[in-house]
């Protein structure tokens, strides 16, 4: 962890000239400012995240169980704007992978672009190669107000996906 910045007591402005965090699967750098005057701070931060999907999926398996495998390395820009609340913060990023398997569903190379505004995370519509077929994704996840709500737009979502025994063992058998 490293950082360099300044704070002006009169304007209550934090200027982050450079910040960095490095761990096994992720390295992040950021710069920007936080205006602390007023009732809520206002963020204007631009960051860059370098990631290793294989290491991230290994970490995720400890929480989500065996069945998540992703490979690939990438860099994604991330921008944060507004107050640091679910309702006020605006953010956007893109994340990608070169190959994956999610509970038996085999994924080809792909990427997802997501944005958050007004407490809603929206994934840009895209089509992913999944188990010899295609899956169209464009979900929205409302984080605020509670309870969480997932919205999947109508239309054909899955096309020609080949079902295998591993998919069934991880959950399809219950549908």
C-alpha positions in Angstrom: 0.0 0.0 0.0 1.4 3.4 -0.9 0.0 6.8 -1.4 0.7 10.5 -1.8 -1.6 13.4 -1.4 -2.6 16.5 0.4 -5.4 18.0 2.5 -6.4 21.6 2.6 -8.1 22.4 5.9 -9.8 25.5 4.6 -11.5 23.9 1.7 -11.6 20.4 3.2 -10.3 19.0 0.0 -8.3 15.8 -0.1 -6.2 15.6 -3.3 -5.0 12.0 -3.9 -2.0 12.5 -6.2 -1.2 8.8 -6.3 -2.4 5.7 -4.4 -1.5 2.1 -5.0 -2.4 -1.3 -3.5 -0.8 -4.5 -4.6 -1.8 -8.0 -3.5 -1.5 -11.4 -5.1 -4.4 -11.3 -7.6 -4.9 -7.5 -7.9 -2.8 -4.3 -8.3 -4.6 -1.0 -8.2 -3.6 2.6 -8.7 -5.8 5.6 -8.2 -5.7 9.4 -8.3 -8.4 12.0 -7.7 -10.0 14.1 -5.0 -12.4 14.0 -2.2 -14.3 17.2 -1.3 -15.2 16.9 2.3 -17.1 20.2 2.7 -20.8 19.9 3.1 -23.0 17.1 4.5 -21.4 14.3 2.4 -18.0 13.9 0.8 -17.9 14.0 -3.0 -15.6 11.6 -4.8 -13.8 12.1 -8.1 -11.5 9.2 -8.4 -10.0 7.5 -11.5 -8.4 4.1 -10.9 -6.8 1.3 -12.9 -6.9 -2.3 -11.7 -4.7 -5.0 -13.0 -6.1 -8.5 -12.2 -5.4 -12.2 -12.5 -8.7 -14.1 -12.9 -7.2 -17.4 -12.0 -6.1 -16.1 -8.5 -9.3 -14.2 -8.0 -11.5 -17.3 -8.8 -9.3 -19.3 -6.4 -10.1 -16.8 -3.7 -13.8 -16.7 -4.7 -14.0 -20.5 -4.4 -13.3 -20.3 -0.7 -16.6 -18.3 -0.3 -18.7 -19.7 -3.2 -17.6 -23.3 -3.2 -15.9 -25.5 -5.8 -17.2 -24.8 -9.2 -15.8 -21.4 -10.3 -12.7 -21.3 -12.5 -11.7 -18.4 -14.6 -8.4 -17.6 -16.4 -6.9 -14.5 -17.9 -5.3 -11.3 -16.9 -6.4 -7.9 -17.7 -6.5 -4.2 -16.8 -9.7 -2.3 -16.2 -10.2 1.4 -15.7 -12.6 2.3 -12.9 -14.2 5.7 -12.3 -16.0 6.8 -9.1 -18.1 10.0 -8.9 -20.4 11.4 -6.3 -21.0 10.8 -2.6 -19.8 7.4 -1.2 -23.3 6.0 -0.7 -25.1 3.3 -2.7 -27.7 5.8 -3.9 -25.2 8.6 -4.8 -22.1 6.9 -6.1 -21.6 6.6 -9.8 -19.0 4.0 -11.0 -18.2 2.1 -14.2 -15.7 -0.6 -15.2 -15.1 -3.5 -17.6 -13.7 -6.9 -16.6 -12.7 -9.8 -18.9 -11.5 -13.3 -18.9 -10.0 -15.7 -21.5 -11.7 -19.0 -20.4 -13.9 -20.2 -17.6 -16.1 -22.7 -16.0 -18.9 -21.8 -13.7 -20.6 -24.8 -12.0 -20.2 -26.8 -15.2 -21.1 -24.1 -17.7 -18.0 -23.6 -19.9 -17.3 -20.0 -20.9 -15.4 -18.7 -23.9 -13.4 -15.5 -23.7 -15.6 -12.6 -22.8 -16.0 -9.4 -21.0 -18.7 -7.6 -19.0 -19.1 -3.8 -18.8 -21.0 -2.6 -15.8 -22.0 0.8 -14.5 -23.6 1.9 -11.2 -25.8 5.0 -10.8 -28.7 5.8 -8.4 -28.2 2.6 -6.5 -28.5 0.3 -9.6 -25.8 -1.7 -11.2 -26.4 -2.2 -14.9 -24.5 -4.7 -17.1 -24.2 -3.6 -20.7 -26.0 -6.0 -23.0 -23.7 -8.7 -24.4 -23.7 -12.2 -25.7 -21.4 -14.8 -24.1 -20.2 -18.1 -25.6 -21.4 -20.8 -23.1 -21.1 -24.6 -23.5 -21.3 -24.6 -27.3 -24.2 -22.1 -27.3 -24.9 -18.5 -26.4 -26.2 -16.6 -23.4 -27.4 -13.0 -23.6 -26.9 -11.0 -20.5 -28.1 -7.5 -19.6 -29.2 -7.7 -15.9 -29.8 -4.8 -13.5 -29.2 -5.2 -9.8 -30.9 -2.7 -7.6 -28.9 -2.2 -4.4 -30.8 0.7 -2.9 -33.4 0.8 -1.5 -33.5 -2.6 0.1 -34.4 -5.4 -0.5 -32.0 -6.2 -3.4 -33.8 -6.7 -6.7 -32.4 -8.5 -9.8 -34.1 -7.6 -13.1 -33.4 -9.7 -16.2 -35.0 -8.2 -19.4 -37.4 -10.3 -21.4 -36.4 -12.1 -24.5 -34.4 -15.1 -25.5 -31.6 -15.5 -23.0 -30.2 -19.0 -23.7 -29.6 -20.5 -27.1 -28.2 -24.0 -27.9 -26.3 -24.5 -24.6 -25.3 -28.1 -24.3 -26.2 -29.5 -20.9 -23.6 -31.8 -19.3 -23.6 -33.9 -16.1 -21.4 -31.4 -14.2 -24.1 -28.7 -14.7 -26.7 -31.0 -13.4 -24.6 -32.0 -10.4 -24.2 -28.3 -9.5 -27.8 -27.3 -9.6 -29.8 -27.9 -12.8 -31.1 -31.1 -11.3 -33.2 -29.0 -8.9 -34.9 -27.0 -11.6 
